Structures are given as C-alpha cells and as structure tokens.
Amino acid sequence: MLEGPLLEESEAGAVVQCAGSCHVQRVLRTLNAYRRSGTLTHVVLRAGDRDFACHRAALGAAGSAYFRSLFTAWRPVGGPAAVPTVPQTPGVRRTRAALARAVVLDYVYGAGLRLRAEDEEAAAVLELAHRLGMAGLREACSYFFLEDRLRVTNSLALRGVAAAFSLPSLAERCSLVLRHTFTEVLRHTDFLELAPDEVAALLTDPALGVAREEAVFEVAMQWVRHDTQARCGELRRLLEHVRLPLLAPEHFLQKVEADELLQTCSDPPLLLEARACFILGEASALCTRPRRFMDLAEEIVVIGGCDHNGLLKLPFADAYHPESQCWTPPPGLPGYMRSEFAACTLRNDIYVSALQS
C-alpha cells in the first residue's frame, strides 16, 4: 500500500497543513477510481455473477467488523484473490444482491449512500450492512427510511425491518404513524399477514388513533376471518384487548351477540362481562377506560358540597380531566339548597336523586 506525507514543505520553508477534509475526500475519490479500474486492488468480492475489485485496507477501515476480522487472519498468496463474503440471504435475487454490494462499496469509498426510491433495494443494503457489522451504514439506511420512505402504506413493513435490524428510532417513528393512522393503515394487506403477537400488541395500545372502540373490534374480526381455520383459536386472546363495554349497545347486539364465529370461538365470560356493563353498569376499570384519542374521555366530577359546619351549601359541580389536567364547570346542580342526595353513574351519565329540603 502506498503512503504519502501529510505535511508538505513550501518554497519558503514553512510547513503547510494539507490533511483537512478536502485532502481526505481527494484520497477517497482516488481510491474509488482505482477500485473501478482495478488499480492496486488486493481482493475481489463476488456477488452472484459480478466481481468487485477492492482494496483490503479500505474494507477493513470502513467500520466493518466482518472484514476486519476476516483480513486479520487471512493471508493471500499472489495477486488479487476472491475472498469469502457473507452468504446471500435466501429469497434475495442475485441482481439485487449485486446492487446492494455495489452501494455498500460506494459508501466504503466515500461516494456517499445512493439509494433509489425502492424499499426492497434499501432493505437489501440494510441487511448486508447488518451482516457485515457496519453500524454507520445501518444508521444511514435508517435515516433514509425515516426521512424519505416512511408512509402510512409501508409503516407496518418498515416496523418489521426496524425490529429485525434493531433500529429503535425507525421503530418508534413507525409506531407513532401506526397509532395516529390506525384505521387507514389497516386497509392494506400487510396487516392481514401480521403474526398473532403483533396484532395483540396493536390492540393493547391505549394510544390507538380511533374515535370509537367499534373500529378495534372490527379490526380483530377482520384479521381472524382472513384465515378463519388457522386463526379461530386466537380470537379469545384478541378479544381480551378489545374494550367491549365501550361498544355502542346496538353494535354489541347486532355485531357481537349475533355473530356465529364469536359464539363458537370466543370466551363466554368476556361477553358476559360486557352484558353486565350494558345492563348494570359494572365492568373492570381497564375495559371501560377510553383510549386516548376516542370521543369518550375519563373525568372526575365533584358535585356540590358544604362548609365544615354544614351551613353554606355549594351549588357548583366541577369536572377534572386527567389527560389535560384541567378543571371545567359542567351544568350547575339544580335544587342546591336541598341536601342528603345520592349520585350514581351509568355509562356516560350521572344521576342525582332523593333530594331533601
């Protein structure tokens, strides 16, 4: 390997620094030109039917743990020789594998990351960077997905990519898109191919962007009916994450009680609990707690009151919203001069009764 001085001496004898970023870029451009012309190369990477002549030091210095460990123990004899690379991923076409290696080599030689607007090509480059142990390239691919490719239509697929290659920033952004556009995302076929654990995790999320719980119920049924024979056994588990008491009563009667699939595959106690909520207003706290973006919301309501002597009666009612942490005044309490009344709730209504003068 040829090495040049980092310092040059001028005619006047002064020392001129020439090791800045411009010098580094010039060296990398020269090495890249050498690679393309096969000049001073040491090794050949083979991808499908294509060979890529490379410099061993450039590959080892690019932050790849794979190449660094490979070249530390490998001693070629003679001229440039083909070196073993990571095995090709099953299902990846040879042309795509070759394109991925070409992109990686351009990145190694300082030409930047050049990805076309195709998720599959970018995923192939990310997969190769992951297997070569190139953390910097993995982060660059993640940034490409975040800034240029993340859409409602591919958020589920990219969330899978983020999970497979441990990209927390991409996973977090995909989850945010899924929450805010839940009903729109589920119109695409990617949702129907999710594993049961992934569907359950989605339905459990209290921050789903749904206005009504009916949408969550329909999503669970849609996924099961896509392959009823294989997925019927998952219905009970999924319904545990649907807040059935929040369904509209008519929807519960028409879509739940009358559904033949639910009658054969679901858990009777779950339906019994929902019936008890509709009839008696009794259910577990979690089942009746609205999700964050629903039209419904939890409130703490303080009704009336008096001073410590019981002489001054207060005609006020105040409602506290836990999400916004604000107090707002609902309608005033009628007949506030009376006392010893009872109050109870049924779904979204408060009843006050038994007022005495």
Stockholm file with secondary structure:
# STOCKHOLM 1.0

chainA/1-357         MLEGPLLEESEAGAVVQCAGSCHVQRVLRTLNAYRRSGTLTHVVLRAGDRDFACHRAALGAAGSAYFRSLFTAWRPVGGPAAVPTVPQTPGVRRTRAALARAVVLDYVYGAGLRLRAEDEEAAAVLELAHRLGMAGLREACSYFFLEDRLRVTNSLALRGVAAAFSLPSLAERCSLVLRHTFTEVLRHTDFLELAPDEVAALLTDPALGVAREEAVFEVAMQWVRHDTQARCGELRRLLEHVRLPLLAPEHFLQKVEADELLQTCSDPPLLLEARACFILGEASALCTRPRRFMDLAEEIVVIGGCDHNGLLKLPFADAYHPESQCWTPPPGLPGYMRSEFAACTLRNDIYVSALQS
#=GR chainA/1-357 SS CCCCCSEEECTTSCEEECCSHHHHHHHHHHHHHHHHHTTTCCEEEEETTEEEEECHHHHHHTTBHHHHHHHHHCCCCSSCEECCCCCCCTTCCHHHHHHHHHHHHHHHTTSCCCCCSCHHHHHHHHHHHHHHTBHHHHHHHHHHIIIIICCTTTHHHHHHHHHHTTCHHHHHHHHHHHHHTHHHHTTSHHHHTCCHHHHHHHHHCTTCCCSSHHHHHHHHHHHHHTTHHHHGGGHHHHHTTSCGGGSCHHHIIIIIITCHHHHHHSCHHHHHHHHHHHHHCCCCTTTTCCCTTSSCCCCEEEECCBCTTSCSBCCCEEEEETTTTEEECCSCCTTTTCBCCEEEEETTEEEEECCBC
#=GC SS_cons         CCCCCSEEECTTSCEEECCSHHHHHHHHHHHHHHHHHTTTCCEEEEETTEEEEECHHHHHHTTBHHHHHHHHHCCCCSSCEECCCCCCCTTCCHHHHHHHHHHHHHHHTTSCCCCCSCHHHHHHHHHHHHHHTBHHHHHHHHHHIIIIICCTTTHHHHHHHHHHTTCHHHHHHHHHHHHHTHHHHTTSHHHHTCCHHHHHHHHHCTTCCCSSHHHHHHHHHHHHHTTHHHHGGGHHHHHTTSCGGGSCHHHIIIIIITCHHHHHHSCHHHHHHHHHHHHHCCCCTTTTCCCTTSSCCCCEEEECCBCTTSCSBCCCEEEEETTTTEEECCSCCTTTTCBCCEEEEETTEEEEECCBC
//
